[in-house]
Amino acid sequence: MSKDNTTEHLRAELKSLTDTLEEVLSSSGRKVERRVE
């Protein structure tokens, strides 16, 4: 796999993880969100 393809793949993985994290935080409430920051 070329470097460009690897970078794009990692970017997609990171976006997916970020979306999941935001979803978990929003469903868990402000208390958890503050602790993470």
N, CA, C and O atoms as a CHARMM CRD file, in Angstrom:
* protein
*
  148
    1    1 MET  N      0.85600  -1.20000   0.00000 PROA 1      0.00000
    2    1 MET  CA     0.00000   0.00000   0.00000 PROA 1      0.00000
    3    1 MET  C      0.88700   1.24300   0.00000 PROA 1      0.00000
    4    1 MET  O      1.87100   1.31400   0.73600 PROA 1      0.00000
    5    2 SER  N      0.53000   2.21400  -0.82800 PROA 2      0.00000
    6    2 SER  CA     1.32600   3.43200  -0.90100 PROA 2      0.00000
    7    2 SER  C      1.10200   4.29700   0.32700 PROA 2      0.00000
    8    2 SER  O      0.13600   4.11700   1.06900 PROA 2      0.00000
    9    3 LYS  N      2.00800   5.23200   0.52500 PROA 3      0.00000
   10    3 LYS  CA     1.91100   6.11800   1.68700 PROA 3      0.00000
   11    3 LYS  C      0.61400   6.92500   1.65900 PROA 3      0.00000
   12    3 LYS  O     -0.02400   7.11200   2.69500 PROA 3      0.00000
   13    4 ASP  N      0.22300   7.40200   0.47600 PROA 4      0.00000
   14    4 ASP  CA    -1.00800   8.18900   0.36200 PROA 4      0.00000
   15    4 ASP  C     -2.22800   7.37500   0.77800 PROA 4      0.00000
   16    4 ASP  O     -3.09700   7.86800   1.49700 PROA 4      0.00000
   17    5 ASN  N     -2.28700   6.13400   0.32400 PROA 5      0.00000
   18    5 ASN  CA    -3.42200   5.27900   0.68700 PROA 5      0.00000
   19    5 ASN  C     -3.45400   5.00500   2.18200 PROA 5      0.00000
   20    5 ASN  O     -4.52300   4.97400   2.79200 PROA 5      0.00000
   21    6 THR  N     -2.27700   4.80600   2.77200 PROA 6      0.00000
   22    6 THR  CA    -2.20000   4.56800   4.21200 PROA 6      0.00000
   23    6 THR  C     -2.68100   5.78800   4.97500 PROA 6      0.00000
   24    6 THR  O     -3.42700   5.66300   5.94700 PROA 6      0.00000
   25    7 THR  N     -2.26000   6.96500   4.54100 PROA 7      0.00000
   26    7 THR  CA    -2.66900   8.20600   5.19700 PROA 7      0.00000
   27    7 THR  C     -4.17600   8.39200   5.12000 PROA 7      0.00000
   28    7 THR  O     -4.81400   8.74500   6.11200 PROA 7      0.00000
   29    8 GLU  N     -4.74000   8.15600   3.95100 PROA 8      0.00000
   30    8 GLU  CA    -6.19000   8.28400   3.78700 PROA 8      0.00000
   31    8 GLU  C     -6.92800   7.28000   4.66700 PROA 8      0.00000
   32    8 GLU  O     -7.95400   7.60900   5.26400 PROA 8      0.00000
   33    9 HSD  N     -6.41500   6.07300   4.74600 PROA 9      0.00000
   34    9 HSD  CA    -7.03800   5.04200   5.58000 PROA 9      0.00000
   35    9 HSD  C     -7.00700   5.45000   7.05000 PROA 9      0.00000
   36    9 HSD  O     -8.01300   5.33800   7.75000 PROA 9      0.00000
   37   10 LEU  N     -5.86200   5.91900   7.51300 PROA 10     0.00000
   38   10 LEU  CA    -5.74100   6.34300   8.90600 PROA 10     0.00000
   39   10 LEU  C     -6.64700   7.52600   9.19700 PROA 10     0.00000
   40   10 LEU  O     -7.23800   7.61400  10.27300 PROA 10     0.00000
   41   11 ARG  N     -6.75500   8.43300   8.23800 PROA 11     0.00000
   42   11 ARG  CA    -7.62900   9.59500   8.39900 PROA 11     0.00000
   43   11 ARG  C     -9.08500   9.15200   8.56200 PROA 11     0.00000
   44   11 ARG  O     -9.81200   9.67800   9.40400 PROA 11     0.00000
   45   12 ALA  N     -9.49400   8.19300   7.75600 PROA 12     0.00000
   46   12 ALA  CA   -10.85800   7.67400   7.84400 PROA 12     0.00000
   47   12 ALA  C    -11.08900   6.97400   9.18400 PROA 12     0.00000
   48   12 ALA  O    -12.14600   7.13100   9.79600 PROA 12     0.00000
   49   13 GLU  N    -10.10400   6.20700   9.63400 PROA 13     0.00000
   50   13 GLU  CA   -10.20200   5.53200  10.92800 PROA 13     0.00000
   51   13 GLU  C    -10.31600   6.54700  12.05600 PROA 13     0.00000
   52   13 GLU  O    -11.13200   6.38500  12.96400 PROA 13     0.00000
   53   14 LEU  N     -9.50400   7.58700  12.00000 PROA 14     0.00000
   54   14 LEU  CA    -9.52100   8.62000  13.03300 PROA 14     0.00000
   55   14 LEU  C    -10.85900   9.33500  13.07700 PROA 14     0.00000
   56   14 LEU  O    -11.38800   9.60800  14.15500 PROA 14     0.00000
   57   15 LYS  N    -11.41000   9.64000  11.90500 PROA 15     0.00000
   58   15 LYS  CA   -12.71500  10.30700  11.86000 PROA 15     0.00000
   59   15 LYS  C    -13.79000   9.41000  12.47100 PROA 15     0.00000
   60   15 LYS  O    -14.66000   9.88000  13.20500 PROA 15     0.00000
   61   16 SER  N    -13.72100   8.13000  12.16400 PROA 16     0.00000
   62   16 SER  CA   -14.69100   7.18500  12.71400 PROA 16     0.00000
   63   16 SER  C    -14.59800   7.11700  14.23200 PROA 16     0.00000
   64   16 SER  O    -15.61500   7.13100  14.92500 PROA 16     0.00000
   65   17 LEU  N    -13.37600   7.04400  14.74200 PROA 17     0.00000
   66   17 LEU  CA   -13.17600   7.00000  16.18900 PROA 17     0.00000
   67   17 LEU  C    -13.63100   8.28600  16.84900 PROA 17     0.00000
   68   17 LEU  O    -14.22900   8.25700  17.92400 PROA 17     0.00000
   69   18 THR  N    -13.35000   9.41800  16.21200 PROA 18     0.00000
   70   18 THR  CA   -13.76500  10.71100  16.75600 PROA 18     0.00000
   71   18 THR  C    -15.27800  10.81000  16.82100 PROA 18     0.00000
   72   18 THR  O    -15.83600  11.25500  17.82500 PROA 18     0.00000
   73   19 ASP  N    -15.94400  10.39500  15.74600 PROA 19     0.00000
   74   19 ASP  CA   -17.41100  10.41200  15.72300 PROA 19     0.00000
   75   19 ASP  C    -17.98400   9.54000  16.84200 PROA 19     0.00000
   76   19 ASP  O    -18.94400   9.92400  17.51100 PROA 19     0.00000
   77   20 THR  N    -17.38900   8.37400  17.03300 PROA 20     0.00000
   78   20 THR  CA   -17.84600   7.46800  18.08700 PROA 20     0.00000
   79   20 THR  C    -17.63800   8.08400  19.45900 PROA 20     0.00000
   80   20 THR  O    -18.52300   8.02400  20.31300 PROA 20     0.00000
   81   21 LEU  N    -16.46600   8.67700  19.67200 PROA 21     0.00000
   82   21 LEU  CA   -16.16600   9.30200  20.95800 PROA 21     0.00000
   83   21 LEU  C    -17.13500  10.43200  21.26200 PROA 21     0.00000
   84   21 LEU  O    -17.63600  10.54000  22.38100 PROA 21     0.00000
   85   22 GLU  N    -17.39900  11.27300  20.27000 PROA 22     0.00000
   86   22 GLU  CA   -18.33600  12.38100  20.46600 PROA 22     0.00000
   87   22 GLU  C    -19.72900  11.86000  20.80800 PROA 22     0.00000
   88   22 GLU  O    -20.42600  12.43000  21.64800 PROA 22     0.00000
   89   23 GLU  N    -20.12400  10.78000  20.15600 PROA 23     0.00000
   90   23 GLU  CA   -21.43700  10.18800  20.41600 PROA 23     0.00000
   91   23 GLU  C    -21.52500   9.66500  21.85100 PROA 23     0.00000
   92   23 GLU  O    -22.53000   9.86900  22.53300 PROA 23     0.00000
   93   24 VAL  N    -20.47400   8.99600  22.29600 PROA 24     0.00000
   94   24 VAL  CA   -20.43800   8.46900  23.66200 PROA 24     0.00000
   95   24 VAL  C    -20.46400   9.60600  24.67700 PROA 24     0.00000
   96   24 VAL  O    -21.19700   9.54800  25.66500 PROA 24     0.00000
   97   25 LEU  N    -19.66900  10.63100  24.43200 PROA 25     0.00000
   98   25 LEU  CA   -19.62500  11.76500  25.36000 PROA 25     0.00000
   99   25 LEU  C    -20.96900  12.46400  25.45300 PROA 25     0.00000
  100   25 LEU  O    -21.42500  12.79100  26.54800 PROA 25     0.00000
  101   26 SER  N    -21.60200  12.69400  24.32100 PROA 26     0.00000
  102   26 SER  CA   -22.88400  13.40100  24.32400 PROA 26     0.00000
  103   26 SER  C    -23.96500  12.57500  25.01400 PROA 26     0.00000
  104   26 SER  O    -24.85400  13.13400  25.65700 PROA 26     0.00000
  105   27 SER  N    -23.89900  11.26400  24.89000 PROA 27     0.00000
  106   27 SER  CA   -24.90100  10.41100  25.53500 PROA 27     0.00000
  107   27 SER  C    -24.59700  10.19700  27.01700 PROA 27     0.00000
  108   27 SER  O    -25.48400   9.83900  27.79100 PROA 27     0.00000
  109   28 SER  N    -23.34300  10.41600  27.40700 PROA 28     0.00000
  110   28 SER  CA   -22.95500  10.23100  28.80500 PROA 28     0.00000
  111   28 SER  C    -23.19200  11.48300  29.63900 PROA 28     0.00000
  112   28 SER  O    -23.27400  11.40500  30.86500 PROA 28     0.00000
  113   29 GLY  N    -23.30000  12.61800  28.99400 PROA 29     0.00000
  114   29 GLY  CA   -23.58900  13.85800  29.70900 PROA 29     0.00000
  115   29 GLY  C    -22.36600  14.71800  29.93900 PROA 29     0.00000
  116   29 GLY  O    -21.23400  14.30200  29.69500 PROA 29     0.00000
  117   30 ARG  N    -22.62000  15.94100  30.42000 PROA 30     0.00000
  118   30 ARG  CA   -21.58000  16.94700  30.62500 PROA 30     0.00000
  119   30 ARG  C    -20.53300  16.53900  31.65500 PROA 30     0.00000
  120   30 ARG  O    -19.36600  16.90800  31.52200 PROA 30     0.00000
  121   31 LYS  N    -20.91800  15.79900  32.65800 PROA 31     0.00000
  122   31 LYS  CA   -19.99500  15.42000  33.72700 PROA 31     0.00000
  123   31 LYS  C    -18.76700  14.68800  33.17100 PROA 31     0.00000
  124   31 LYS  O    -17.63100  14.99600  33.53100 PROA 31     0.00000
  125   32 VAL  N    -19.01200  13.73000  32.30300 PROA 32     0.00000
  126   32 VAL  CA   -17.92200  12.97100  31.69900 PROA 32     0.00000
  127   32 VAL  C    -17.11500  13.86000  30.76000 PROA 32     0.00000
  128   32 VAL  O    -15.88800  13.77600  30.72400 PROA 32     0.00000
  129   33 GLU  N    -17.79700  14.70500  30.00900 PROA 33     0.00000
  130   33 GLU  CA   -17.13400  15.58000  29.05000 PROA 33     0.00000
  131   33 GLU  C    -16.11900  16.48800  29.74300 PROA 33     0.00000
  132   33 GLU  O    -15.00800  16.66900  29.24600 PROA 33     0.00000
  133   34 ARG  N    -16.49000  17.05300  30.87400 PROA 34     0.00000
  134   34 ARG  CA   -15.58200  17.92800  31.62300 PROA 34     0.00000
  135   34 ARG  C    -14.36700  17.16400  32.11800 PROA 34     0.00000
  136   34 ARG  O    -13.25500  17.69200  32.08400 PROA 34     0.00000
  137   35 ARG  N    -14.55000  15.94200  32.57500 PROA 35     0.00000
  138   35 ARG  CA   -13.44500  15.14300  33.08800 PROA 35     0.00000
  139   35 ARG  C    -12.42200  14.85200  31.98400 PROA 35     0.00000
  140   35 ARG  O    -11.22000  14.81800  32.24900 PROA 35     0.00000
  141   36 VAL  N    -12.88600  14.64400  30.76400 PROA 36     0.00000
  142   36 VAL  CA   -12.00400  14.34400  29.63900 PROA 36     0.00000
  143   36 VAL  C    -11.14500  15.54800  29.27500 PROA 36     0.00000
  144   36 VAL  O     -9.96500  15.39100  28.96100 PROA 36     0.00000
  145   37 GLU  N    -11.71600  16.73700  29.31500 PROA 37     0.00000
  146   37 GLU  CA   -10.97000  17.94900  28.98100 PROA 37     0.00000
  147   37 GLU  C     -9.96300  18.25400  30.00900 PROA 37     0.00000
  148   37 GLU  O     -9.24000  19.24300  29.89000 PROA 37     0.00000
